[in-house]
Protein backbone atom coordinates (compact mmCIF):
# COMPACT_ATOMS: atom_id res chain seq x y z
CA UNK A 1 0.00 0.00 0.00
CA UNK A 2 2.77 2.46 0.90
CA UNK A 3 4.61 1.74 -2.37
CA UNK A 4 1.52 2.50 -4.43
CA UNK A 5 0.64 5.59 -2.39
CA UNK A 6 4.19 6.96 -2.62
CA UNK A 7 4.43 6.38 -6.36
CA UNK A 8 1.08 8.09 -6.92
CA UNK A 9 2.14 11.02 -4.75
CA UNK A 10 5.44 11.48 -6.60
CA UNK A 11 3.69 11.49 -9.98
CA UNK A 12 1.00 13.93 -8.80
CA UNK A 13 3.61 16.24 -7.28
CA UNK A 14 5.62 16.15 -10.51
CA UNK A 15 2.48 16.90 -12.54
CA UNK A 16 1.76 19.92 -10.34
CA UNK A 17 5.29 21.30 -10.55
CA UNK A 18 5.35 20.99 -14.32
CA UNK A 19 2.58 23.58 -14.51
CA UNK A 20 5.22 26.15 -13.54
CA UNK A 21 7.62 27.32 -16.25
CA UNK A 22 10.52 28.14 -13.93
CA UNK A 23 13.57 25.89 -14.36
CA UNK A 24 13.70 25.08 -10.64
CA UNK A 25 10.16 23.67 -10.74
CA UNK A 26 10.79 21.68 -13.93
CA UNK A 27 14.05 20.30 -12.49
CA UNK A 28 12.33 19.09 -9.34
CA UNK A 29 9.49 17.58 -11.37
CA UNK A 30 11.96 15.56 -13.44
CA UNK A 31 13.69 14.31 -10.30
CA UNK A 32 10.37 13.23 -8.76
CA UNK A 33 9.51 11.29 -11.91
CA UNK A 34 12.85 9.50 -11.79
CA UNK A 35 12.19 8.53 -8.18
CA UNK A 36 8.73 7.24 -9.11
CA UNK A 37 10.17 5.13 -11.94
CA UNK A 38 12.94 3.63 -9.79
CA UNK A 39 11.60 3.84 -6.25
CA UNK A 40 14.30 3.43 -3.58
CA UNK A 41 13.65 0.99 -0.71
CA UNK A 42 10.85 2.25 1.52
CA UNK A 43 11.71 2.43 5.20
CA UNK A 44 9.34 1.49 7.99
CA UNK A 45 9.05 4.55 10.20
CA UNK A 46 7.41 4.78 13.60
CA UNK A 47 4.13 6.71 13.28
CA UNK A 48 4.07 10.02 15.13
CA UNK A 49 1.61 12.88 15.23
CA UNK A 50 1.56 16.54 16.29
CA UNK A 51 -1.25 18.52 17.98
CA UNK A 52 -2.37 20.41 14.86
CA UNK A 53 -2.40 17.33 12.64
CA UNK A 54 -6.07 16.36 12.93
CA UNK A 55 -7.23 19.84 11.87
CA UNK A 56 -4.81 19.82 8.93
CA UNK A 57 -5.96 16.35 7.88
CA UNK A 58 -9.55 17.57 7.83
CA UNK A 59 -8.55 20.53 5.66
CA UNK A 60 -6.61 18.24 3.35
CA UNK A 61 -9.58 15.87 2.99
CA UNK A 62 -11.77 18.79 1.94
CA UNK A 63 -9.34 19.85 -0.82
CA UNK A 64 -10.38 18.22 -4.09
CA UNK A 65 -7.16 18.14 -6.10
CA UNK A 66 -5.22 15.08 -7.26
CA UNK A 67 -2.17 16.12 -5.24
CA UNK A 68 -4.20 16.68 -2.06
CA UNK A 69 -5.80 13.26 -2.40
CA UNK A 70 -2.43 11.61 -3.06
CA UNK A 71 -0.88 13.29 -0.02
CA UNK A 72 -3.83 12.31 2.18
CA UNK A 73 -3.40 8.67 1.12
CA UNK A 74 0.33 8.74 1.92
CA UNK A 75 0.06 10.66 5.19
CA UNK A 76 -0.56 7.67 7.52
CA UNK A 77 2.89 6.34 6.61
CA UNK A 78 4.73 9.62 7.32
CA UNK A 79 6.38 10.41 10.65
CA UNK A 80 5.20 13.90 11.68
CA UNK A 81 7.45 15.78 14.07
CA UNK A 82 8.53 19.24 15.26
CA UNK A 83 11.92 20.93 15.27
CA UNK A 84 13.58 20.60 18.67
CA UNK A 85 15.30 23.96 18.23
CA UNK A 86 11.98 25.62 17.45
CA UNK A 87 10.34 24.04 20.50
CA UNK A 88 13.23 25.12 22.69
CA UNK A 89 12.88 28.74 21.58
CA UNK A 90 9.42 29.17 20.02
CA UNK A 91 8.54 32.50 18.40
CA UNK A 92 5.20 32.56 20.25
CA UNK A 93 3.62 30.70 23.14
CA UNK A 94 1.26 28.71 20.89
CA UNK A 95 3.62 28.04 17.99
CA UNK A 96 4.53 24.52 19.11
CA UNK A 97 0.90 23.46 19.18
CA UNK A 98 0.28 24.83 15.68
CA UNK A 99 3.26 23.57 13.72
CA UNK A 100 4.59 20.27 12.44
CA UNK A 101 6.37 18.68 9.50
CA UNK A 102 7.13 15.30 8.01
CA UNK A 103 9.97 14.17 5.75
CA UNK A 104 9.03 11.94 2.83
CA UNK A 105 12.48 11.85 1.25
CA UNK A 106 15.80 12.99 2.66
CA UNK A 107 19.35 12.10 3.68
CA UNK A 108 20.44 9.81 6.46
CA UNK A 109 20.76 11.28 9.92
CA UNK A 110 17.71 13.51 9.87
CA UNK A 111 14.12 12.89 10.99
CA UNK A 112 12.60 9.53 9.99
CA UNK A 113 12.00 9.50 6.23
CA UNK A 114 10.24 7.06 3.92
CA UNK A 115 12.99 7.01 1.30
CA UNK A 116 16.59 8.21 1.40
CA UNK A 117 18.37 10.52 -1.00
CA UNK A 118 21.61 12.40 -0.20
CA UNK A 119 20.91 15.26 -2.60
CA UNK A 120 17.30 16.31 -1.99
CA UNK A 121 14.77 16.48 0.81
CA UNK A 122 11.03 16.95 0.51
CA UNK A 123 8.02 16.57 2.70
CA UNK A 124 5.09 18.45 4.18
CA UNK A 125 4.43 21.16 6.73
CA UNK A 126 1.38 21.95 8.85
CA UNK A 127 0.45 25.36 10.26
CA UNK A 128 -2.59 26.04 12.40
CA UNK A 129 -5.07 28.84 11.64
CA UNK A 130 -3.59 32.34 11.97
CA UNK A 131 -0.17 30.90 12.80
CA UNK A 132 2.79 33.16 12.06
CA UNK A 133 5.98 31.38 11.00
CA UNK A 134 8.30 34.37 11.37
CA UNK A 135 11.44 35.30 9.48
CA UNK A 136 13.95 32.49 9.20
CA UNK A 137 16.61 31.41 6.74
CA UNK A 138 18.76 28.44 5.75
CA UNK A 139 21.48 27.61 3.21
CA UNK A 140 19.29 25.15 1.29
CA UNK A 141 17.42 26.26 -1.82
CA UNK A 142 13.72 25.88 -1.02
CA UNK A 143 10.51 25.49 -2.96
CA UNK A 144 7.08 25.48 -1.33
CA UNK A 145 3.84 24.24 -2.86
CA UNK A 146 0.50 25.34 -1.38
CA UNK A 147 -1.69 22.24 -1.10
CA UNK A 148 -4.38 24.17 0.79
CA UNK A 149 -5.10 27.89 1.02
CA UNK A 150 -5.15 30.78 1.61
CA UNK A 151 -1.81 31.84 3.03
CA UNK A 152 0.44 34.90 3.09
CA UNK A 153 4.16 35.06 2.33
CA UNK A 154 6.94 37.62 2.55
CA UNK A 155 10.64 37.47 1.73
CA UNK A 156 13.45 39.94 2.25
CA UNK A 157 11.98 43.42 2.68
CA UNK A 158 8.83 42.78 0.60
CA UNK A 159 5.30 43.08 1.97
CA UNK A 160 2.96 40.14 2.49
CA UNK A 161 1.62 38.46 -0.65
CA UNK A 162 -1.58 36.40 -0.58
CA UNK A 163 -1.34 32.94 -2.14
CA UNK A 164 -4.08 30.58 -3.20
CA UNK A 165 -4.14 26.86 -3.73
CA UNK A 166 -1.60 25.13 -6.02
CA UNK A 167 0.94 27.96 -5.99
CA UNK A 168 4.73 27.73 -5.91
CA UNK A 169 6.98 29.91 -3.75
CA UNK A 170 10.75 29.76 -4.30
CA UNK A 171 13.33 30.86 -1.74
CA UNK A 172 16.99 30.93 -2.84
CA UNK A 173 19.61 30.10 -0.19
CA UNK A 174 19.74 32.43 2.83
CA UNK A 175 16.80 34.58 1.72
CA UNK A 176 14.88 35.58 4.87
CA UNK A 177 11.23 34.57 4.54
CA UNK A 178 8.07 34.17 6.60
CA UNK A 179 4.68 32.49 6.24
CA UNK A 180 1.28 33.31 7.72
CA UNK A 181 -1.70 30.96 7.69
CA UNK A 182 -5.11 32.56 7.23
CA UNK A 183 -8.30 31.49 9.04
CA UNK A 184 -7.94 27.82 8.13
CA UNK A 185 -5.30 25.16 8.80
CA UNK A 186 -2.55 25.20 6.18
CA UNK A 187 -0.92 22.23 4.45
CA UNK A 188 2.23 22.81 2.42
CA UNK A 189 4.75 20.70 0.54
CA UNK A 190 8.40 21.69 0.50
CA UNK A 191 11.55 20.70 -1.40
CA UNK A 192 15.09 21.41 -0.20
CA UNK A 193 18.18 21.16 -2.38
CA UNK A 194 21.81 21.97 -1.61
CA UNK A 195 22.88 22.07 2.04
CA UNK A 196 20.48 19.59 3.65
CA UNK A 197 22.39 19.28 6.91
CA UNK A 198 21.97 22.82 8.27
CA UNK A 199 18.60 23.46 9.92
CA UNK A 200 16.54 26.58 9.40
CA UNK A 201 17.05 29.25 12.06
CA UNK A 202 14.88 32.13 13.18
CA UNK A 203 16.31 35.60 12.62
CA UNK A 204 15.27 38.90 14.25
CA UNK A 205 11.81 39.89 13.05
CA UNK A 206 10.17 43.16 14.02
CA UNK A 207 6.79 41.87 12.79
CA UNK A 208 4.85 40.20 15.59
CA UNK A 209 2.15 37.60 15.00
CA UNK A 210 -0.61 40.10 15.84
CA UNK A 211 0.90 42.77 13.59
CA UNK A 212 1.17 40.27 10.74
CA UNK A 213 -2.49 39.28 11.04
CA UNK A 214 -3.67 42.89 11.19
CA UNK A 215 -1.52 43.88 8.21
CA UNK A 216 -3.22 41.29 5.98
CA UNK A 217 -6.71 42.15 7.22
CA UNK A 218 -7.25 39.30 9.69
CA UNK A 219 -8.53 39.63 13.24
CA UNK A 220 -5.64 39.10 15.62
CA UNK A 221 -7.84 37.60 18.36
C-alpha positions in Angstrom: 0.0 0.0 0.0 2.8 2.5 0.9 4.6 1.7 -2.4 1.5 2.5 -4.4 0.6 5.6 -2.4 4.2 7.0 -2.6 4.4 6.4 -6.4 1.1 8.1 -6.9 2.1 11.0 -4.7 5.4 11.5 -6.6 3.7 11.5 -10.0 1.0 13.9 -8.8 3.6 16.2 -7.3 5.6 16.2 -10.5 2.5 16.9 -12.5 1.8 19.9 -10.3 5.3 21.3 -10.5 5.3 21.0 -14.3 2.6 23.6 -14.5 5.2 26.2 -13.5 7.6 27.3 -16.2 10.5 28.1 -13.9 13.6 25.9 -14.4 13.7 25.1 -10.6 10.2 23.7 -10.7 10.8 21.7 -13.9 14.0 20.3 -12.5 12.3 19.1 -9.3 9.5 17.6 -11.4 12.0 15.6 -13.4 13.7 14.3 -10.3 10.4 13.2 -8.8 9.5 11.3 -11.9 12.8 9.5 -11.8 12.2 8.5 -8.2 8.7 7.2 -9.1 10.2 5.1 -11.9 12.9 3.6 -9.8 11.6 3.8 -6.3 14.3 3.4 -3.6 13.6 1.0 -0.7 10.9 2.3 1.5 11.7 2.4 5.2 9.3 1.5 8.0 9.1 4.6 10.2 7.4 4.8 13.6 4.1 6.7 13.3 4.1 10.0 15.1 1.6 12.9 15.2 1.6 16.5 16.3 -1.3 18.5 18.0 -2.4 20.4 14.9 -2.4 17.3 12.6 -6.1 16.4 12.9 -7.2 19.8 11.9 -4.8 19.8 8.9 -6.0 16.3 7.9 -9.6 17.6 7.8 -8.6 20.5 5.7 -6.6 18.2 3.3 -9.6 15.9 3.0 -11.8 18.8 1.9 -9.3 19.8 -0.8 -10.4 18.2 -4.1 -7.2 18.1 -6.1 -5.2 15.1 -7.3 -2.2 16.1 -5.2 -4.2 16.7 -2.1 -5.8 13.3 -2.4 -2.4 11.6 -3.1 -0.9 13.3 0.0 -3.8 12.3 2.2 -3.4 8.7 1.1 0.3 8.7 1.9 0.1 10.7 5.2 -0.6 7.7 7.5 2.9 6.3 6.6 4.7 9.6 7.3 6.4 10.4 10.7 5.2 13.9 11.7 7.5 15.8 14.1 8.5 19.2 15.3 11.9 20.9 15.3 13.6 20.6 18.7 15.3 24.0 18.2 12.0 25.6 17.4 10.3 24.0 20.5 13.2 25.1 22.7 12.9 28.7 21.6 9.4 29.2 20.0 8.5 32.5 18.4 5.2 32.6 20.2 3.6 30.7 23.1 1.3 28.7 20.9 3.6 28.0 18.0 4.5 24.5 19.1 0.9 23.5 19.2 0.3 24.8 15.7 3.3 23.6 13.7 4.6 20.3 12.4 6.4 18.7 9.5 7.1 15.3 8.0 10.0 14.2 5.8 9.0 11.9 2.8 12.5 11.8 1.3 15.8 13.0 2.7 19.4 12.1 3.7 20.4 9.8 6.5 20.8 11.3 9.9 17.7 13.5 9.9 14.1 12.9 11.0 12.6 9.5 10.0 12.0 9.5 6.2 10.2 7.1 3.9 13.0 7.0 1.3 16.6 8.2 1.4 18.4 10.5 -1.0 21.6 12.4 -0.2 20.9 15.3 -2.6 17.3 16.3 -2.0 14.8 16.5 0.8 11.0 16.9 0.5 8.0 16.6 2.7 5.1 18.4 4.2 4.4 21.2 6.7 1.4 21.9 8.9 0.4 25.4 10.3 -2.6 26.0 12.4 -5.1 28.8 11.6 -3.6 32.3 12.0 -0.2 30.9 12.8 2.8 33.2 12.1 6.0 31.4 11.0 8.3 34.4 11.4 11.4 35.3 9.5 13.9 32.5 9.2 16.6 31.4 6.7 18.8 28.4 5.7 21.5 27.6 3.2 19.3 25.2 1.3 17.4 26.3 -1.8 13.7 25.9 -1.0 10.5 25.5 -3.0 7.1 25.5 -1.3 3.8 24.2 -2.9 0.5 25.3 -1.4 -1.7 22.2 -1.1 -4.4 24.2 0.8 -5.1 27.9 1.0 -5.2 30.8 1.6 -1.8 31.8 3.0 0.4 34.9 3.1 4.2 35.1 2.3 6.9 37.6 2.5 10.6 37.5 1.7 13.4 39.9 2.3 12.0 43.4 2.7 8.8 42.8 0.6 5.3 43.1 2.0 3.0 40.1 2.5 1.6 38.5 -0.7 -1.6 36.4 -0.6 -1.3 32.9 -2.1 -4.1 30.6 -3.2 -4.1 26.9 -3.7 -1.6 25.1 -6.0 0.9 28.0 -6.0 4.7 27.7 -5.9 7.0 29.9 -3.8 10.7 29.8 -4.3 13.3 30.9 -1.7 17.0 30.9 -2.8 19.6 30.1 -0.2 19.7 32.4 2.8 16.8 34.6 1.7 14.9 35.6 4.9 11.2 34.6 4.5 8.1 34.2 6.6 4.7 32.5 6.2 1.3 33.3 7.7 -1.7 31.0 7.7 -5.1 32.6 7.2 -8.3 31.5 9.0 -7.9 27.8 8.1 -5.3 25.2 8.8 -2.6 25.2 6.2 -0.9 22.2 4.5 2.2 22.8 2.4 4.8 20.7 0.5 8.4 21.7 0.5 11.5 20.7 -1.4 15.1 21.4 -0.2 18.2 21.2 -2.4 21.8 22.0 -1.6 22.9 22.1 2.0 20.5 19.6 3.6 22.4 19.3 6.9 22.0 22.8 8.3 18.6 23.5 9.9 16.5 26.6 9.4 17.0 29.2 12.1 14.9 32.1 13.2 16.3 35.6 12.6 15.3 38.9 14.3 11.8 39.9 13.0 10.2 43.2 14.0 6.8 41.9 12.8 4.8 40.2 15.6 2.1 37.6 15.0 -0.6 40.1 15.8 0.9 42.8 13.6 1.2 40.3 10.7 -2.5 39.3 11.0 -3.7 42.9 11.2 -1.5 43.9 8.2 -3.2 41.3 6.0 -6.7 42.1 7.2 -7.2 39.3 9.7 -8.5 39.6 13.2 -5.6 39.1 15.6 -7.8 37.6 18.4 
